[in-house]
Amino acid sequence: MVMTSAAFATGIPVTTDPKNFPTVWTEAVYNGSGDDIGTGVIVRWDFDASTGDFADMCAWVEQGDTAEDIRTAGVVPFYGDGIDNGSTGTIIIKGPAKVRKQNTTTVTDDDIVGDDGTGYVIDWTGGTSDECMLGVAIKSAGSSAIIYIDPTIDDD
């Protein structure tokens, strides 16, 4: 058997150093949204934009643009680079992550959070169907918050 393309898998750590480093699961993604995606922002799956032999099934993302969207995928790591349009990058899909928020936005420690509709974190409002919770707020201060990322669909 001949392999003709690169294969990527979800990055689930097999060894950890919990004393010194956060343990996060990551996913390789592609940004074909038409806009660059900055660091520390929430992204959603953009399957409708994916093309080629596997149209609508590839791991394309775009910056979150709908509050608590059911397609919430994860967060672009705050450290390092964002994901330029037309490029691949990495998102955190599980574990602690620093996420951007508006200074006037409420993010309550120990509370469930979601996307405010611009890719920033906010307390989850809940109550309607087809929404997604980003995770739980660990600590919030200023223009960022530390969130335990674990996107969960609320399909009430």
C-alpha positions as CSV (number, residue, x, y, z in Angstrom):
1,M,0.0,0.0,0.0
2,V,1.3,3.4,-0.9
3,M,0.4,6.5,1.1
4,T,-0.2,9.5,-1.2
5,S,-1.0,12.2,1.3
6,A,-0.2,13.4,4.8
7,A,-2.4,12.0,7.6
8,F,-3.3,14.1,10.6
9,A,-5.0,12.8,13.8
10,T,-6.4,14.4,16.9
11,G,-3.6,15.3,19.2
12,I,-4.3,13.3,22.4
13,P,-1.3,13.4,24.7
14,V,0.2,10.0,25.6
15,T,2.5,11.4,28.2
16,T,1.9,14.5,30.4
17,D,3.7,16.7,32.9
18,P,0.7,18.0,34.9
19,K,2.9,19.8,37.4
20,N,4.4,22.1,34.7
21,F,2.2,22.0,31.6
22,P,-1.6,22.0,30.8
23,T,-2.8,18.8,29.2
24,V,-4.9,19.6,26.1
25,W,-6.3,17.7,23.1
26,T,-5.8,19.4,19.8
27,E,-7.2,19.1,16.3
28,A,-5.5,20.0,13.0
29,V,-7.9,22.3,11.0
30,Y,-8.0,24.4,7.8
31,N,-9.2,28.0,7.6
32,G,-10.9,28.6,4.3
33,S,-13.3,31.3,5.7
34,G,-11.9,34.2,3.8
35,D,-10.6,35.9,7.0
36,D,-7.6,35.3,9.2
37,I,-8.4,33.9,12.6
38,G,-6.6,35.4,15.6
39,T,-5.3,33.7,18.8
40,G,-7.5,32.9,21.8
41,V,-10.8,33.0,19.8
42,I,-13.5,30.5,19.5
43,V,-14.0,28.8,16.2
44,R,-16.9,26.8,14.7
45,W,-16.9,24.0,12.1
46,D,-17.3,25.4,8.6
47,F,-18.2,22.1,6.8
48,D,-20.3,23.8,4.2
49,A,-17.3,25.6,2.9
50,S,-15.1,22.5,2.5
51,T,-14.6,21.4,-1.1
52,G,-13.1,18.5,-3.2
53,D,-13.8,14.8,-3.0
54,F,-14.9,15.1,0.7
55,A,-17.0,18.2,0.5
56,D,-18.8,19.1,3.7
57,M,-16.8,16.6,5.7
58,C,-13.3,18.2,6.1
59,A,-12.2,19.9,9.3
60,W,-12.6,23.5,8.0
61,V,-13.2,26.2,10.6
62,E,-14.1,29.9,10.8
63,Q,-14.2,32.3,13.7
64,G,-17.4,31.9,15.7
65,D,-20.1,34.3,14.3
66,T,-23.3,32.9,15.9
67,A,-23.8,33.0,19.7
68,E,-23.5,29.5,21.3
69,D,-23.5,27.9,17.8
70,I,-24.1,24.1,17.8
71,R,-21.1,23.9,15.4
72,T,-18.7,25.2,18.1
73,A,-15.4,23.4,17.5
74,G,-12.8,24.8,20.0
75,V,-10.3,27.6,20.6
76,V,-7.2,28.7,18.7
77,P,-4.4,28.6,21.2
78,F,-3.6,32.0,22.8
79,Y,0.1,31.3,22.5
80,G,1.7,31.1,19.1
81,D,0.1,32.1,15.8
82,G,-3.5,32.4,14.6
83,I,-4.7,30.6,11.5
84,D,-4.3,32.7,8.3
85,N,-6.9,32.3,5.7
86,G,-6.0,29.5,3.3
87,S,-3.8,27.8,6.0
88,T,-3.9,25.0,8.4
89,G,-3.5,25.4,12.1
90,T,-4.4,23.9,15.4
91,I,-7.3,24.3,17.8
92,I,-7.8,23.1,21.4
93,I,-10.8,20.8,21.6
94,K,-10.4,19.7,25.2
95,G,-8.5,21.0,28.2
96,P,-7.6,24.4,29.8
97,A,-7.2,27.3,27.4
98,K,-6.9,31.1,27.6
99,V,-9.8,32.6,25.6
100,R,-10.4,36.2,24.7
101,K,-13.4,38.1,26.0
102,Q,-14.8,41.6,25.8
103,N,-13.9,43.7,28.9
104,T,-17.6,44.4,29.4
105,T,-18.6,40.7,29.0
106,T,-19.6,38.6,32.0
107,V,-17.7,35.4,32.5
108,T,-18.4,33.9,35.9
109,D,-15.9,31.6,37.5
110,D,-17.2,28.0,37.8
111,D,-20.0,28.6,35.3
112,I,-20.7,27.2,31.9
113,V,-19.6,29.5,29.0
114,G,-20.2,29.8,25.3
115,D,-19.5,32.0,22.2
116,D,-20.8,35.5,22.3
117,G,-21.4,35.5,18.5
118,T,-18.0,37.2,17.7
119,G,-15.6,34.4,18.7
120,Y,-15.2,35.7,22.3
121,V,-16.3,33.9,25.5
122,I,-19.4,34.8,27.5
123,D,-21.5,33.2,30.2
124,W,-23.8,30.6,28.5
125,T,-27.4,31.7,28.3
126,G,-28.9,28.3,27.5
127,G,-32.6,27.6,27.3
128,T,-33.0,27.1,23.5
129,S,-32.3,24.1,21.3
130,D,-29.4,23.6,19.0
131,E,-26.8,25.4,21.1
132,C,-23.3,24.5,22.2
133,M,-21.5,25.1,25.5
134,L,-17.8,25.8,25.1
135,G,-16.9,24.5,28.6
136,V,-16.5,25.8,32.1
137,A,-14.8,29.0,33.3
138,I,-11.9,28.4,35.6
139,K,-10.8,32.1,36.1
140,S,-11.8,35.3,34.4
141,A,-9.9,38.6,34.5
142,G,-9.7,41.6,32.2
143,S,-9.9,40.8,28.5
144,S,-9.4,37.0,28.8
145,A,-10.5,34.0,30.8
146,I,-9.2,30.5,31.4
147,I,-11.8,28.0,30.2
148,Y,-11.8,24.2,30.5
149,I,-12.7,23.5,26.9
150,D,-15.1,20.6,26.3
151,P,-17.7,21.6,23.6
152,T,-21.0,20.0,24.4
153,I,-24.1,20.1,22.3
154,D,-27.4,21.2,24.1
155,D,-30.1,19.7,22.0
156,D,-33.1,20.4,24.3
